[in-house]
């Protein structure tokens, strides 16, 4: 650890801009303070605290918002610093995008071991939210592959921590992974990549007709497939149909794979959702049609094929600004994990409530999480069943619906994902994260976000 003396930052040099999260539930002025180097970070933090780190604004709620306050922007700190081809350990600055790591290393036989549903995320953001992917059962969360973190506190202290046996270092590491940016500013990280045969996956889509069938398919798939995830039709009441997708890395397409079954899938230039419509395009009229059409399309294309990693890992990234489709009021994402023992019952209850409400999305996601506890004190992923549904913001009716879902999650001892949350009750937060008291010992008093004030009081 080391101390760095502070210097002042002129208020006239701090630009102000309107910043929103991916859910587009608010659009408020923030003072944006750029940080362009690790050496400059301690002085800037001391001079401009309180604040919170700014990433790519892909969190859905208020975890990285600080309306009327300071955001520390490290996105220009985006250099790949070192790579060890023998161990796969990559050292980077905090603003490096997962997209750049995948593109740079996938054809060299390395990829991220864990990646979320978008690659437009910074490494620091992936650590701070301890993201997980479609392979939790086999590879855990992002934190399971972090080797070390360099953290700068707002008092100027610099801390290097990792998952080693030394208790003090490991405590800082476990608080920072999944710690929502509240322990300090990440200025450097080393992560371990995974060896792969290339940027290709042998993927298979399998239709199913009930929740019990989903669980049977998921359990059997996890025995031989690294990546397993399911789309589920949330309009059918109890989850009566869906598409399970599973995949393994494979070498480049070869003669044994029929050309018709090979999809390059690499983005050839994505499209952009052009405007924000006056009303949400996802509503009670379009929901059944969209779900029915999607199911029929995927069912007709069921089977195995070789695909590039992008369409399998990041299907929504192909449409830039897709969040605009929910209209000017934005949307909530409700992502929960429920104990496996009552997973069938609890998921069925939630889907029944959602179907009756007429609200929701055609992008319902259901997957099981592996039998492994997370590293981070506030990490989300734990053994159980993970259900994700988006809801257009219709005001009081949507909030009432989400409160009804909270009751099911509470009854079954589940938790909500902080990276996606914008309105979780404090009681549900405290019940869902049993290491909260331990985490508060590592809080940086000079870091504050809208989420921390809502759930932690400061």
C-alpha positions as CSV (number, residue, x, y, z in Angstrom):
1,X,0.0,0.0,0.0
2,X,1.2,3.6,-0.6
3,X,0.0,7.1,0.0
4,X,-0.1,9.9,-2.6
5,X,-0.4,13.5,-1.8
6,X,-3.4,15.4,-3.2
7,X,-3.8,18.4,-5.5
8,X,-6.8,20.4,-6.3
9,X,-9.0,20.0,-9.4
10,X,-10.4,23.3,-10.8
11,X,-14.2,23.2,-10.8
12,X,-14.1,25.1,-14.1
13,X,-12.3,22.1,-15.6
14,X,-15.1,19.7,-14.7
15,X,-17.6,19.3,-17.6
16,X,-21.3,18.6,-16.9
17,X,-23.3,16.2,-19.0
18,X,-26.6,14.3,-18.8
19,X,-26.1,10.7,-18.0
20,X,-28.5,7.8,-18.0
21,X,-28.2,4.1,-17.3
22,X,-29.2,1.4,-19.8
23,X,-32.7,1.2,-18.4
24,X,-33.2,4.9,-19.3
25,X,-35.3,5.5,-16.2
26,X,-33.7,8.9,-15.6
27,X,-31.5,11.5,-17.3
28,X,-29.7,13.8,-14.9
29,X,-26.8,16.2,-14.9
30,X,-23.5,14.8,-13.6
31,X,-20.1,16.4,-13.2
32,X,-17.8,14.2,-15.3
33,X,-14.2,14.1,-14.2
34,X,-11.8,12.4,-16.6
35,X,-9.0,10.3,-15.2
36,X,-6.4,9.4,-17.8
37,X,-3.8,7.6,-15.8
38,X,-3.3,5.6,-12.6
39,X,-0.7,8.1,-11.4
40,X,-3.2,11.0,-11.6
41,X,-6.0,9.1,-10.0
42,X,-5.2,9.6,-6.3
43,X,-5.0,13.4,-6.5
44,X,-8.1,13.7,-8.6
45,X,-10.2,11.5,-6.3
46,X,-9.1,13.4,-3.3
47,X,-10.0,16.7,-4.9
48,X,-13.4,15.7,-6.4
49,X,-14.9,13.2,-4.0
50,X,-17.6,12.1,-3.4
51,X,-18.2,10.4,-6.6
52,X,-18.6,7.0,-8.4
53,X,-16.8,5.4,-11.4
54,X,-18.4,5.8,-14.8
55,X,-18.2,2.9,-17.3
56,X,-20.1,2.2,-20.5
57,X,-23.5,2.8,-18.8
58,X,-24.7,-0.7,-19.3
59,X,-25.9,-1.2,-15.8
60,X,-29.7,-1.1,-15.9
61,X,-30.4,0.8,-12.7
62,X,-28.7,3.4,-10.5
63,X,-25.5,1.5,-9.5
64,X,-23.3,3.9,-11.5
65,X,-25.4,7.1,-11.3
66,X,-24.8,10.1,-9.1
67,X,-27.3,12.7,-10.1
68,X,-26.0,16.2,-9.5
69,X,-22.7,14.8,-8.3
70,X,-19.4,13.5,-9.7
71,X,-18.6,10.7,-12.1
72,X,-15.0,9.6,-12.5
73,X,-14.6,8.7,-16.2
74,X,-11.7,6.2,-16.8
75,X,-12.9,5.1,-20.3
76,X,-9.8,6.6,-21.9
77,X,-7.6,4.3,-19.7
78,X,-8.1,1.5,-22.2
79,X,-4.7,0.0,-22.9
80,X,-3.7,-3.7,-22.9
81,X,-0.6,-3.6,-20.7
82,X,0.8,-7.1,-20.7
83,X,0.0,-10.6,-21.7
84,X,1.7,-13.9,-20.7
85,X,1.1,-16.5,-23.4
86,X,2.2,-19.3,-21.1
87,X,-0.4,-18.6,-18.3
88,X,-3.0,-16.5,-20.2
89,X,-2.8,-13.7,-17.7
90,X,-3.7,-10.3,-19.2
91,X,-3.0,-7.0,-17.4
92,X,-5.2,-4.1,-18.5
93,X,-6.3,-0.6,-17.6
94,X,-9.9,-0.3,-16.3
95,X,-11.5,1.1,-19.4
96,X,-10.6,-1.8,-21.7
97,X,-13.8,-3.3,-23.2
98,X,-14.5,-7.0,-23.1
99,X,-15.2,-6.6,-26.8
100,X,-11.6,-5.6,-27.4
101,X,-10.2,-8.5,-25.4
102,X,-12.4,-11.0,-27.3
103,X,-11.5,-9.6,-30.7
104,X,-7.8,-9.3,-30.0
105,X,-7.2,-12.8,-28.5
106,X,-9.9,-15.1,-29.8
107,X,-8.0,-16.0,-33.0
108,X,-4.8,-16.4,-30.9
109,X,-6.5,-19.2,-28.9
110,X,-7.6,-17.2,-25.9
111,X,-10.9,-15.8,-24.7
112,X,-12.5,-14.5,-21.6
113,X,-13.4,-17.4,-19.3
114,X,-16.7,-15.6,-18.3
115,X,-18.6,-13.0,-20.3
116,X,-22.0,-11.4,-19.7
117,X,-24.7,-10.9,-22.3
118,X,-23.0,-7.8,-23.7
119,X,-19.4,-7.2,-24.6
120,X,-19.7,-3.5,-24.4
121,X,-18.6,-3.5,-20.8
122,X,-15.3,-2.3,-19.2
123,X,-13.1,-4.7,-17.3
124,X,-13.6,-2.6,-14.2
125,X,-17.3,-2.7,-14.6
126,X,-17.2,-6.5,-15.0
127,X,-15.3,-6.8,-11.8
128,X,-17.4,-4.2,-9.8
129,X,-20.6,-6.1,-10.8
130,X,-18.9,-9.6,-10.8
131,X,-20.7,-10.5,-14.0
132,X,-21.6,-14.0,-14.9
133,X,-22.4,-15.7,-18.2
134,X,-24.0,-18.8,-19.7
135,X,-21.3,-21.0,-18.2
136,X,-21.6,-20.4,-14.5
137,X,-21.8,-24.2,-13.7
138,X,-18.4,-24.8,-15.3
139,X,-16.5,-21.4,-15.0
140,X,-18.2,-19.4,-12.2
141,X,-18.2,-15.6,-12.3
142,X,-15.8,-13.0,-13.7
143,X,-14.2,-12.7,-10.2
144,X,-13.1,-16.4,-10.4
145,X,-10.6,-15.4,-13.1
146,X,-9.3,-12.1,-11.7
147,X,-5.7,-12.4,-10.5
148,X,-5.1,-9.0,-9.0
149,X,-6.7,-5.5,-8.7
150,X,-5.0,-2.1,-8.1
151,X,-7.4,0.1,-6.2
152,X,-7.2,3.8,-5.4
153,X,-9.1,5.1,-2.4
154,X,-10.4,8.7,-2.2
155,X,-7.9,9.4,0.7
156,X,-5.1,8.7,-1.8
157,X,-4.3,5.2,-0.5
158,X,-3.3,2.7,-3.2
159,X,-4.2,-1.0,-2.5
160,X,-3.1,-4.0,-4.6
161,X,-5.2,-7.0,-3.7
162,X,-5.9,-10.5,-5.0
163,X,-7.4,-13.9,-4.2
164,X,-4.3,-15.1,-2.4
165,X,-4.2,-16.6,1.1
166,X,-3.1,-13.3,2.9
167,X,-6.2,-12.3,4.8
168,X,-6.0,-8.5,4.4
169,X,-5.5,-8.7,0.7
170,X,-8.2,-11.3,0.2
171,X,-10.6,-9.1,2.2
172,X,-10.2,-6.2,-0.1
173,X,-10.4,-8.5,-3.1
174,X,-13.7,-10.0,-2.0
175,X,-15.2,-6.6,-1.2
176,X,-14.2,-5.1,-4.5
177,X,-15.4,-8.0,-6.7
178,X,-19.1,-7.4,-6.9
179,X,-18.6,-4.3,-4.7
180,X,-20.4,-1.9,-7.0
181,X,-17.4,0.5,-7.2
182,X,-17.8,1.4,-3.5
183,X,-14.4,0.3,-2.2
184,X,-12.3,2.5,-4.5
185,X,-11.5,3.2,-8.1
186,X,-10.0,0.3,-10.1
187,X,-7.0,1.6,-12.1
188,X,-5.5,-1.8,-13.2
189,X,-6.5,-5.4,-13.2
190,X,-4.9,-8.7,-14.2
191,X,-7.3,-11.5,-15.4
192,X,-6.7,-15.0,-16.6
193,X,-8.0,-15.9,-20.0
194,X,-9.1,-19.3,-21.1
195,X,-7.5,-21.4,-23.9
196,X,-9.9,-22.0,-26.8
197,X,-9.5,-23.5,-30.3
198,X,-10.7,-20.3,-31.8
199,X,-13.7,-17.9,-32.0
200,X,-16.2,-20.7,-32.9
201,X,-18.9,-22.6,-31.0
202,X,-20.9,-25.7,-31.9
203,X,-24.3,-24.5,-30.8
204,X,-27.6,-26.3,-30.5
205,X,-31.2,-25.0,-30.0
206,X,-33.7,-27.4,-28.4
207,X,-37.5,-26.5,-28.0
208,X,-39.2,-27.5,-24.8
209,X,-42.8,-27.5,-23.7
210,X,-42.7,-27.1,-19.9
211,X,-40.7,-26.0,-16.9
212,X,-40.0,-29.5,-15.8
213,X,-38.7,-30.3,-19.2
214,X,-36.4,-27.2,-19.1
215,X,-34.8,-28.4,-15.8
216,X,-34.3,-31.9,-17.2
217,X,-32.7,-30.5,-20.3
218,X,-30.5,-28.0,-18.4
219,X,-29.2,-30.6,-16.0
220,X,-28.4,-33.1,-18.7
221,X,-26.8,-30.3,-20.9
222,X,-24.5,-29.1,-18.1
223,X,-22.9,-32.6,-18.1
224,X,-21.4,-32.1,-21.5
225,X,-21.8,-28.5,-22.6
226,X,-20.0,-25.5,-21.2
227,X,-22.6,-22.9,-22.1
228,X,-26.3,-23.4,-21.4
229,X,-29.1,-20.8,-21.4
230,X,-32.8,-20.7,-22.2
231,X,-35.2,-18.2,-23.7
232,X,-38.7,-18.6,-22.2
233,X,-42.1,-17.4,-23.3
234,X,-43.2,-15.3,-20.4
235,X,-46.8,-14.9,-21.8
236,X,-47.8,-18.5,-21.3
237,X,-48.6,-18.3,-17.6
238,X,-46.5,-21.1,-16.2
239,X,-43.7,-21.2,-18.7
240,X,-45.1,-23.7,-21.1
241,X,-42.6,-23.3,-23.8
242,X,-39.1,-22.1,-24.6
243,X,-35.8,-22.7,-26.4
244,X,-32.8,-24.1,-24.6
245,X,-29.4,-23.2,-26.2
246,X,-26.2,-24.9,-25.5
247,X,-22.7,-24.7,-26.9
248,X,-19.1,-25.8,-26.7
249,X,-16.0,-24.2,-28.3
250,X,-14.8,-25.9,-31.5
251,X,-12.1,-25.4,-34.1
252,X,-12.8,-23.5,-37.2
253,X,-15.5,-24.9,-39.5
254,X,-14.3,-27.9,-41.4
255,X,-15.5,-30.4,-44.0
256,X,-17.5,-32.5,-41.6
257,X,-19.8,-29.5,-41.0
258,X,-22.3,-29.0,-43.8
259,X,-22.0,-25.5,-45.3
260,X,-25.7,-24.9,-44.7
261,X,-25.2,-25.5,-41.0
262,X,-22.3,-23.0,-40.7
263,X,-23.1,-19.5,-39.7
264,X,-20.2,-17.1,-39.6
265,X,-22.3,-14.8,-37.4
266,X,-19.6,-12.2,-37.0
267,X,-21.1,-8.8,-37.0
268,X,-20.9,-7.3,-40.5
269,X,-21.9,-3.9,-39.3
270,X,-24.7,-3.7,-36.8
271,X,-27.9,-1.8,-37.0
272,X,-29.1,1.0,-34.7
273,X,-32.6,1.4,-33.3
274,X,-33.2,4.8,-34.9
275,X,-35.5,6.7,-32.5
276,X,-37.2,6.6,-29.1
277,X,-40.9,5.9,-29.9
278,X,-43.5,8.0,-28.1
279,X,-44.8,4.8,-26.4
280,X,-43.1,1.5,-25.6
281,X,-43.2,-0.9,-28.5
282,X,-43.3,-3.8,-26.0
283,X,-46.8,-3.8,-24.6
284,X,-49.8,-6.1,-23.9
285,X,-50.7,-6.1,-27.6
286,X,-47.3,-6.9,-29.1
287,X,-46.0,-9.2,-26.3
288,X,-48.0,-12.4,-27.3
289,X,-47.2,-11.8,-31.0
290,X,-43.5,-11.3,-30.4
291,X,-43.2,-14.3,-28.2
292,X,-45.1,-16.5,-30.6
293,X,-43.1,-15.4,-33.6
294,X,-39.8,-15.8,-31.8
295,X,-40.6,-19.3,-30.6
296,X,-41.7,-20.4,-34.1
297,X,-38.6,-18.9,-35.7
298,X,-36.2,-20.6,-33.3
299,X,-38.2,-23.9,-33.5
300,X,-37.9,-24.0,-37.2
301,X,-34.1,-23.4,-36.9
302,X,-33.6,-25.9,-34.1
303,X,-30.6,-28.2,-34.3
304,X,-26.8,-27.9,-34.3
305,X,-24.6,-25.5,-36.2
306,X,-21.2,-23.9,-35.9
307,X,-21.5,-20.2,-35.1
308,X,-19.1,-17.3,-34.3
309,X,-19.1,-16.4,-30.6
310,X,-20.8,-13.0,-31.1
311,X,-24.3,-14.1,-32.0
312,X,-24.3,-16.8,-29.3
313,X,-22.9,-14.7,-26.4
314,X,-24.1,-11.2,-27.5
315,X,-27.3,-11.4,-29.6
316,X,-28.6,-8.0,-28.5
317,X,-25.3,-6.2,-29.3
318,X,-26.2,-6.6,-33.0
319,X,-28.8,-3.8,-32.5
320,X,-27.3,-0.7,-31.1
321,X,-29.5,1.4,-28.7
322,X,-32.1,-1.4,-28.6
323,X,-33.2,0.0,-25.2
324,X,-34.9,2.8,-27.0
325,X,-37.7,0.4,-28.0
326,X,-39.1,0.7,-24.5
327,X,-40.1,4.3,-25.1
328,X,-39.3,7.6,-23.3
329,X,-40.0,6.2,-19.8
330,X,-37.5,3.5,-20.0
331,X,-37.7,0.0,-18.5
332,X,-36.9,-2.1,-15.5
333,X,-35.0,-5.3,-15.6
334,X,-36.0,-7.9,-12.9
335,X,-33.2,-10.4,-12.5
336,X,-33.4,-12.8,-9.6
337,X,-31.7,-16.0,-8.4
338,X,-33.9,-18.5,-6.5
339,X,-32.9,-21.6,-4.5
340,X,-32.8,-24.7,-6.7
341,X,-34.8,-26.7,-4.2
342,X,-37.9,-24.6,-4.9
343,X,-36.9,-23.3,-8.3
344,X,-39.7,-25.0,-10.2
345,X,-42.4,-23.7,-7.9
346,X,-41.0,-20.1,-7.5
347,X,-40.4,-19.6,-11.3
348,X,-43.9,-20.9,-12.0
349,X,-45.3,-18.4,-9.5
350,X,-43.4,-15.5,-11.0
351,X,-44.4,-16.3,-14.5
352,X,-48.0,-16.7,-13.6
353,X,-48.0,-13.2,-11.9
354,X,-46.3,-11.7,-15.0
355,X,-48.7,-13.3,-17.4
356,X,-51.7,-12.0,-15.5
357,X,-50.2,-8.5,-15.5
358,X,-49.9,-8.3,-19.3
359,X,-46.5,-6.7,-18.8
360,X,-43.0,-8.0,-19.7
361,X,-40.7,-8.7,-22.6
362,X,-40.2,-11.2,-25.3
363,X,-36.6,-11.6,-24.0
364,X,-37.3,-13.7,-20.9
365,X,-34.1,-15.6,-19.9
366,X,-34.0,-18.7,-17.7
367,X,-30.9,-20.6,-16.7
368,X,-29.5,-22.6,-13.8
369,X,-26.4,-21.5,-11.8
370,X,-23.8,-23.9,-10.7
371,X,-23.2,-25.3,-7.2
372,X,-20.6,-22.7,-6.2
373,X,-20.6,-19.8,-3.9
374,X,-19.4,-16.4,-5.2
375,X,-16.1,-14.8,-4.2
376,X,-17.5,-11.3,-3.8
377,X,-19.3,-10.2,-0.6
378,X,-22.0,-8.6,-2.7
379,X,-21.7,-10.9,-5.8
380,X,-25.1,-12.0,-7.2
381,X,-24.6,-15.4,-8.8
382,X,-25.0,-18.3,-6.4
383,X,-26.4,-21.8,-6.7
384,X,-29.9,-21.8,-7.9
385,X,-32.2,-20.7,-10.8
386,X,-31.7,-17.4,-12.6
387,X,-34.7,-15.7,-14.2
388,X,-34.5,-12.4,-16.1
389,X,-37.4,-10.3,-17.5
390,X,-37.6,-6.8,-18.8
391,X,-40.6,-4.6,-18.0
392,X,-41.6,-1.3,-19.7
393,X,-41.9,1.5,-17.2
394,X,-45.6,2.1,-16.8
395,X,-45.3,3.8,-13.5
396,X,-47.3,2.7,-10.5
397,X,-48.6,-0.5,-12.1
398,X,-45.1,-1.7,-13.0
399,X,-43.9,-0.9,-9.5
400,X,-46.8,-2.8,-8.0
401,X,-46.0,-5.8,-10.2
402,X,-42.4,-5.8,-9.2
403,X,-43.4,-5.6,-5.5
404,X,-45.5,-8.8,-6.1
405,X,-42.4,-10.5,-7.6
406,X,-40.4,-9.3,-4.6
407,X,-42.8,-11.2,-2.3
408,X,-42.1,-14.5,-4.2
409,X,-38.3,-13.9,-4.1
410,X,-38.5,-13.1,-0.4
411,X,-40.7,-16.2,0.4
412,X,-38.2,-18.5,-1.3
413,X,-35.0,-16.9,0.0
414,X,-33.8,-15.5,-3.3
415,X,-32.0,-12.3,-4.2
416,X,-32.0,-9.6,-6.9
417,X,-29.1,-8.6,-9.1
418,X,-27.7,-5.2,-8.0
419,X,-26.3,-4.4,-11.4
420,X,-29.8,-4.5,-12.9
421,X,-31.7,-3.0,-10.0
422,X,-33.3,0.4,-9.7
423,X,-35.9,0.0,-6.9
424,X,-35.2,-3.0,-4.6
425,X,-36.5,-2.5,-1.1
426,X,-33.8,-2.3,1.6
427,X,-35.3,-5.3,3.5
428,X,-34.9,-7.6,0.4
429,X,-31.4,-6.3,-0.2
430,X,-30.3,-7.0,3.4
431,X,-32.0,-10.5,3.4
432,X,-30.5,-11.4,0.1
433,X,-26.9,-10.5,0.8
434,X,-25.8,-12.0,4.1
435,X,-22.2,-10.7,3.9
436,X,-23.4,-7.0,3.8
437,X,-22.1,-6.2,7.3
438,X,-18.7,-7.6,6.4
439,X,-18.7,-5.5,3.2
440,X,-19.4,-2.2,4.9
441,X,-16.0,-2.4,6.7
442,X,-14.4,-1.9,3.3
443,X,-16.6,1.0,2.1
444,X,-14.8,4.1,0.9
445,X,-16.5,7.0,2.6
446,X,-15.7,9.3,-0.4
447,X,-17.6,7.1,-2.9
448,X,-21.4,7.4,-3.2
449,X,-23.9,6.5,-5.9
450,X,-27.7,6.7,-6.1
451,X,-27.9,3.0,-5.4
452,X,-25.6,3.2,-2.3
453,X,-27.7,6.1,-0.9
454,X,-30.9,4.2,-1.6
455,X,-29.8,0.8,-0.1
456,X,-26.9,1.8,2.3
457,X,-27.9,5.3,3.4
458,X,-24.8,7.0,2.1
